[in-house]
Amino acid sequence: MKLNTSVISKEFKNKFCKPFFMLLAFMFLCSHDLYLKMETYFLQPNQEVTLSLYNGTFENSENIITRDRMLDASILAHGKREAINPNQWQDQDSTITQLTFNAGEAGTYVAGVSTKARNIALAAEEFNSYLEHDGVLDMLEYRTNHNLLDQDAVESYQKHVKVIYQVGDTKTNDWNTVFSYPIEFVPQTNPYEKYSGEKLEVQLLSDGKPLPNQLVFADYIKSAHAHTHNDHSHKHEHGGEAHSHEHPHDDEEHDHTHEPQEAHTHTSGQQLRTNAQGMVMVDLPEDGIYYLRTIHMINVTDSDELTHQSKWATLTFEITHKHDSSTHTHEEHHHEDGIPTWGFILGSLLIIGVLFLVFRKKN
Amino acid sequence: MKYINLKQGLSLLLLFVPLLGVAHDVTSADQELLRNGGLWAYIQVGATHMLTGYDHLLFLAGAVFYLNSFKDILKFITVFTIGHCITLIGATYTAITANEHLVDAVIALSVLYKGIENLDGFKKMNVKSPNLLLMVGIFGLIHGFGLSTRLQSFDNGQEQFLAKILCFNLGVEAGQVLALIPIVLILTLSRKHNQFPAFYKAVNWYLVLAGIGLFMFQLYGYFHGH
């Protein structure tokens, strides 16, 4: 019997090689979201604060942002928007870019960073994989429906990120200021006047106009002070053997290792779609640091170089619970760390009672 | 020990030590309340802190136990209040602080001191008893510093800073009055009872044990970073 080697070879390719390379593509070629992240978003006036640019996922940063990429970096408060001096940014290591500054007077602050567009060329399978894992599902559906899944892509991408944080007790009205970024989230209520268990309406603007029918992902982590993050440990090993790779959406040369399944989670949490006014309603189920992300991608038809253009946006803020008599009693304050008040009183009475009996007997 | 031996005393002390962990909780919930509740929250937290700050209450109980007349009680409480107001307001406003455990350890010693003094401990040790009013004033300053350290452990912000301190102080005074009412009432009623001497000794030995227990607890916290 003659073996048909070409058939076997094709089968091997389809059954083993293709999934393997797809997995490799997923592991190595996932993109980087950009977030502005803080230890806590509730600050005291004039305290020293560090703002970190997380380029990767919300939990793990994998690349720094070079200053020449920043089109805008600014902080808005009390109606005044001030540009951040590029020299103020420091690279904490090869993965996190940070800004340390004085929190200033009480108020609700907005900080934003907008980056220049960059191009990337991706093979068809890599591109499809990235669309799937980064939640650019509309473009993936378009490619599927139009039999374009086998077409390579050259994509122009740009990232525009904002954070809203609260200094002191005073709530001010800068939280809904439009930064005029190519794409940006604008909350419809001050997030610091919202509490866990409530909802926050957020508008997505593209070039200043509401962006309808756009997928938005919203997720949260527990507040930074509630647990510790091992933010800076990006070196993990797979089966005792480390690997290194480059990420196509950030072409700074770097070499690092990481856990792909953990590091590349981009579509967790709520999956929302903007309405005709570009609005999404975000659930705020519990206390935590919330982050919204979206990638708006379009086909480019009038360029020899590009096939796609994408605009990325994130928004970060922190939500806490309401503090009134309906949610707190002073009794429960003292339940957190030890025996409740009644325990102390009963214990004391018991000891005094025993002592009293002893002394009465002696007398 | 005249009435109870060392073994009995230590047994009671060990029984009491676990209860000491509840003295002075400053919780994240208190912080949240202060952050969002404005000046009223400072009054609330001040009063709550006094009512659940057992070391302050134990010292107050010890101070009034020794006194017979309402006039004396008023005099001593006034001196104690002036003392703790000075350090509470002054230290907080000027941001003078110290390790909480060490300050609370000294406050614990004030409770121990009061128990020993009430039991005529100094006389029995042939040591001249310090001036009671002066000691209450000094301990008032120390308790105020403890309250200030506690207040400074909150993030108070810069807005209305003095008003916040004064409101916390007002809350402390309100809590003190609320705590003193039942203490003085129980004391007044118990004095008429023929078992008062046994009650007197029981309460003051309890202060001695509580003072030692609180002192040990705070030192443990200091050395073990609790």
Contacts between the chains, C-beta under 8 A, distances in Angstrom:
chain1	res1	chain2	res2	distance
A	42	B	35	7.0
A	44	B	155	4.8
A	44	B	156	7.9
A	44	B	157	5.4
A	44	B	158	7.6
A	45	B	157	5.5
A	45	B	158	4.5
A	45	B	159	7.0
A	46	B	158	6.4
A	106	B	157	6.6
A	106	B	158	7.4
A	106	B	159	5.6
A	168	B	157	4.6
A	168	B	158	7.1
A	168	B	159	5.8
A	169	B	35	6.4
A	169	B	36	7.1
A	169	B	38	7.3
A	169	B	157	6.2
A	169	B	159	6.3
A	170	B	159	6.7
A	225	B	28	7.9
A	320	B	32	6.6
A	321	B	32	7.6
A	323	B	29	7.8
A	323	B	32	4.9
A	323	B	33	5.2
A	323	B	35	7.6
A	323	B	36	4.7
A	323	B	37	6.3
A	328	B	29	5.7
A	328	B	32	7.9
A	328	B	33	6.5
A	330	B	44	7.4
A	330	B	48	4.5
A	330	B	52	7.6
A	332	B	29	6.9
A	333	B	25	6.3
A	333	B	27	4.7
A	333	B	29	4.8
A	333	B	30	5.5
A	333	B	48	7.1
A	334	B	22	6.0
A	334	B	25	4.8
A	334	B	27	7.4
A	334	B	52	5.6
A	336	B	25	6.6
A	336	B	27	4.8
A	336	B	28	7.5
A	336	B	29	7.0
A	337	B	21	6.8
A	337	B	22	7.4
A	337	B	25	4.9
A	337	B	27	6.7
A	338	B	21	3.8
A	338	B	22	4.4
A	338	B	25	7.0
A	339	B	18	7.0
A	339	B	19	6.0
A	339	B	21	6.5
A	339	B	22	5.0
A	340	B	22	7.2
A	341	B	22	6.9
A	341	B	52	5.8
A	343	B	19	6.6
A	343	B	22	7.0
A	344	B	19	5.0
A	344	B	22	5.0
A	344	B	23	7.7
A	344	B	54	6.2
A	347	B	15	7.7
A	347	B	16	6.7
A	347	B	19	4.2
A	348	B	16	7.9
A	348	B	19	7.1
A	348	B	206	6.9
A	348	B	210	7.6
A	351	B	12	6.0
A	351	B	15	6.6
A	351	B	16	5.7
A	351	B	206	5.5
A	351	B	209	7.0
A	352	B	202	5.2
A	352	B	203	5.9
A	352	B	206	5.0
A	353	B	202	7.8
A	354	B	12	7.0
A	355	B	4	7.8
A	355	B	12	7.3
A	355	B	201	7.3
A	355	B	202	3.6
A	355	B	203	7.8
A	355	B	205	5.3
A	355	B	206	5.9
A	356	B	195	7.6
A	356	B	198	5.5
A	356	B	199	5.7
A	356	B	202	3.9
A	358	B	3	6.9
A	358	B	4	6.0
A	358	B	8	7.5
A	358	B	202	7.6
A	359	B	3	5.9
A	359	B	197	7.6
A	359	B	198	4.0
A	359	B	199	8.0
A	359	B	201	4.6
A	359	B	202	5.4
A	359	B	205	7.9
A	360	B	195	5.9
A	360	B	198	4.1
A	362	B	3	5.2
A	362	B	198	7.9
A	363	B	197	6.4
A	363	B	198	5.5
